[in-house]
Amino acid sequence: MNTKEIYPGVLLSVFFAALAYFLNELFVDIGKTNFAIILGVLVGNLFFKGSRYKPFEAGIKYSGNVFLAIAIILLGARLNINAILALGIKAVLYIFLISFIGSLVGIWIGNFYGIEEKFSALLGVGGTSSMAAAAPAVEFDVEDFPLLISVVNITGLTGIFLMPLISEFLGFDEVQGGLFIGGTLQILAHTIASAYTLGEYVGNLAVLTKMGKMAVLPLLIIYLGYRRNKREKTQKKVGLPYFVKGFLILSVIFSTFHYFEARNFLESRFVNSVSTLENFIKNLSTYFLMVAMTGIGLQTKFRAIFSKGIKVISFGYAVLFAQIFVGIALTKIMF
């Protein structure tokens, strides 16, 4: 590919990602990556169609692929493995089980609805970055990504209000409530909005549980790759994409730093410098993910979303309620 061909599309994606960032802050906070993909879809369908889209196509696709890979690597700075392990073996096992069963529930219900497994498997994986990281394992179609995110967000908004009510109705204590909400809701913003209504401890534990699901993600990606090979009767290599490996390496590096920091083994100047770098990487990962989501949105046409609309939304709610049932059962059995 001629490098000059990608500049217009990349600059377009970067510009609208920046616009999405400020609009999300200015008007209503629906999550920066959500705003980015919505704005990308709207702009792409209203202003960049046909011959207008062609000069930007190469760069837009580049943004949706390369920026996404970089963003996922940088997200490793957000995962503190020490905090997950500190929850205890039973909580770690709970996170492992709810991650795998959540994805399997999506697949099983998808079979009933006649939904492709590549779509139904991702619906149960987790938030935007987790779904994006797992997408290559199932060879997911980029044009369906906005629809996938829309389904998770629509059902998640219901979950924000429903999960605390269920927790209180069932008499869950703080530990049960935090694990239940963090393990069941897919989007981090939804988890925060829901769990903190039950108190700070529940909210903190729910966020840690969400982080734990990110730690389980590499194993889930490998499993989904094996399912793809079995389903398609192929022998494609099953493994982790390079960006997931990068995510793991970065998370180990910063988790090691936090381990020694907690034990006062490091000088304060070094701690301050690394903490500043860590915060910079976290912010950069968010913006790179926004650029990638904008690029994906610009590639997506309304017909790809509307052609599957109502059926997929009802499928999403079926998965949500099934995952809630799984969360209740696991929480009751294990805690």
Helices and strands as residue ranges (DSSP letters): H 3-26, H 32-46, G 50-52, G 54-56, H 57-62, I 63-67, H 68-74, G 75-78, H 81-85, H 89-113, H 117-123, H 128-138, G 142-144, H 145-169, H 174-184, H 188-195, G 196-198, H 200-232, H 242-262, H 268-299, H 302-306, H 309-334
